[in-house]
Amino acid sequence: MQGEIGDGQDILVRVHSKMPYSDIFGSARCDCGNQLALAMKPIEATGQGVLVYLRGQEGKGIGLGHKHHAYNLQDDEHDTVEANEERGLPVGSRENGIGGTSKIPRDLGVHTMRLMTNNPAKYVRLKGYGLAISGRVPLLTPITKDNNGC
């Protein structure tokens, strides 16, 4: 959390799934780290916002070990979906932890939020948990040959 929540209205909120390859090591194969950096800029600029950092979501829910092997397949020109399918893994098993996560902004005093996401499904799911969302703030990053399909 950055700053004081005040009246809890119109607070910037980012629910981010941990992806160390991108978030920490700057891997270009995923735009997660870029989205995290983009989310932090307006929170810092306004001096107010909430970042919920979800553990256990690495590699779209397949875990870091499997993600590492999928990256090796991507070196052989497979995209993310093909790499997971070839290893017999789900294409995207990550649930985004929306259920339990939905309580965090509310517990911090957020009454209405501007949700920072590119995922319309996340927006709809959070609204389904009774959270008041005043808008969606997209975190647009360039699509490259390395991150296409992540």
C-alpha positions as CSV (number, residue, x, y, z in Angstrom):
1,M,0.0,0.0,0.0
2,Q,1.3,3.5,-0.9
3,G,0.1,6.5,1.1
4,E,-3.1,7.0,3.0
5,I,-6.3,5.6,1.6
6,G,-8.3,8.5,2.8
7,D,-12.0,8.1,2.0
8,G,-11.2,5.0,0.0
9,Q,-12.7,6.3,-3.2
10,D,-11.2,5.8,-6.6
11,I,-8.1,4.1,-5.3
12,L,-5.7,2.6,-7.9
13,V,-5.5,-1.2,-7.3
14,R,-3.3,-3.8,-9.0
15,V,-3.7,-7.6,-8.4
16,H,-0.4,-9.0,-9.7
17,S,0.6,-12.6,-10.0
18,K,4.2,-13.3,-9.0
19,M,6.5,-14.1,-11.9
20,P,10.1,-13.9,-10.8
21,Y,11.6,-14.5,-14.3
22,S,10.0,-11.2,-15.5
23,D,9.4,-9.3,-12.2
24,I,13.0,-9.7,-10.9
25,F,15.2,-10.9,-13.7
26,G,13.6,-8.9,-16.5
27,S,12.8,-11.8,-18.8
28,A,11.4,-10.5,-22.1
29,R,9.3,-13.7,-22.6
30,C,6.5,-12.3,-20.4
31,D,5.3,-8.8,-20.0
32,C,4.4,-9.4,-16.3
33,G,7.4,-7.4,-15.1
34,N,6.6,-4.5,-17.4
35,Q,3.0,-4.5,-16.2
36,L,4.2,-4.4,-12.6
37,A,6.5,-1.5,-13.3
38,L,3.7,0.3,-15.2
39,A,1.3,-0.2,-12.3
40,M,3.7,1.2,-9.8
41,K,4.2,4.5,-11.7
42,P,0.7,5.9,-11.3
43,I,0.6,4.7,-7.7
44,E,3.8,6.5,-7.0
45,A,2.8,9.6,-8.9
46,T,-0.5,9.9,-7.0
47,G,1.0,8.8,-3.7
48,Q,-1.9,6.5,-3.2
49,G,-2.7,2.9,-4.2
50,V,-2.7,-0.8,-3.5
51,L,-0.6,-3.5,-5.0
52,V,-1.6,-7.1,-4.2
53,Y,1.3,-9.4,-5.1
54,L,0.0,-13.0,-5.4
55,R,2.4,-15.8,-4.6
56,G,1.9,-19.3,-5.9
57,Q,0.8,-18.1,-9.4
58,E,4.2,-18.5,-11.1
59,G,4.2,-19.5,-14.8
60,K,0.4,-19.2,-15.2
61,G,-0.1,-21.6,-12.3
62,I,2.2,-24.4,-13.5
63,G,5.1,-23.5,-11.2
64,L,8.6,-22.2,-11.9
65,G,10.2,-25.6,-12.7
66,H,7.6,-26.4,-15.4
67,K,7.9,-22.8,-16.6
68,H,11.6,-23.2,-17.0
69,H,11.1,-26.3,-19.2
70,A,8.5,-24.5,-21.2
71,Y,11.0,-21.7,-21.8
72,N,13.4,-24.2,-23.2
73,L,10.7,-25.4,-25.7
74,Q,10.1,-21.7,-26.6
75,D,13.7,-21.6,-27.6
76,D,12.8,-24.1,-30.2
77,E,10.1,-21.8,-31.6
78,H,7.1,-23.0,-29.6
79,D,4.8,-20.4,-28.2
80,T,3.6,-20.5,-24.6
81,V,0.5,-22.6,-25.3
82,E,2.4,-25.1,-27.5
83,A,5.1,-25.4,-24.9
84,N,2.7,-26.2,-22.1
85,E,0.6,-28.6,-24.3
86,E,3.8,-30.5,-25.4
87,R,4.7,-31.0,-21.7
88,G,1.1,-32.1,-20.9
89,L,0.5,-29.1,-18.8
90,P,-2.6,-26.9,-18.6
91,V,-2.5,-23.9,-20.9
92,G,-3.4,-21.5,-18.0
93,S,-4.4,-23.0,-14.7
94,R,-3.8,-19.8,-12.8
95,E,-7.0,-18.7,-11.1
96,N,-5.6,-15.3,-10.1
97,G,-6.6,-15.9,-6.5
98,I,-9.6,-13.6,-7.0
99,G,-11.8,-15.0,-4.2
100,G,-9.5,-14.4,-1.2
101,T,-7.7,-11.5,-2.8
102,S,-11.0,-9.6,-3.2
103,K,-11.0,-9.0,0.6
104,I,-7.6,-7.3,0.7
105,P,-8.4,-3.9,-0.8
106,R,-11.6,-3.8,1.2
107,D,-9.7,-4.6,4.4
108,L,-7.3,-1.8,3.7
109,G,-10.2,0.7,3.4
110,V,-10.7,0.7,-0.3
111,H,-14.4,1.4,-1.2
112,T,-14.1,2.0,-4.9
113,M,-11.1,1.2,-7.1
114,R,-9.6,1.9,-10.4
115,L,-8.4,-1.6,-11.3
116,M,-5.2,-1.8,-13.2
117,T,-5.5,-4.8,-15.5
118,N,-5.5,-5.8,-19.1
119,N,-7.7,-8.8,-18.2
120,P,-11.5,-8.1,-18.7
121,A,-12.3,-11.4,-17.0
122,K,-10.4,-10.3,-13.8
123,Y,-12.4,-7.1,-13.9
124,V,-15.7,-9.0,-14.1
125,R,-14.7,-11.5,-11.4
126,L,-13.8,-8.8,-8.9
127,K,-17.1,-7.0,-9.6
128,G,-18.8,-10.4,-8.9
129,Y,-17.3,-10.4,-5.4
130,G,-19.1,-7.2,-4.7
131,L,-16.2,-4.8,-5.1
132,A,-17.0,-1.4,-6.5
133,I,-14.9,-0.7,-9.5
134,S,-15.1,2.8,-10.9
135,G,-12.9,2.1,-13.9
136,R,-10.2,-0.1,-15.5
137,V,-6.7,1.2,-16.1
138,P,-5.0,-0.9,-18.9
139,L,-1.3,-1.6,-18.5
140,L,-0.3,-1.7,-22.2
141,T,3.1,-3.1,-23.0
142,P,4.5,-3.8,-26.5
143,I,3.9,-7.2,-28.0
144,T,7.2,-8.7,-29.1
145,K,8.2,-12.0,-30.7
146,D,9.4,-13.1,-27.2
147,N,6.2,-12.3,-25.3
148,N,3.6,-13.0,-27.9
149,G,1.2,-15.5,-26.5
150,C,2.3,-15.2,-22.9
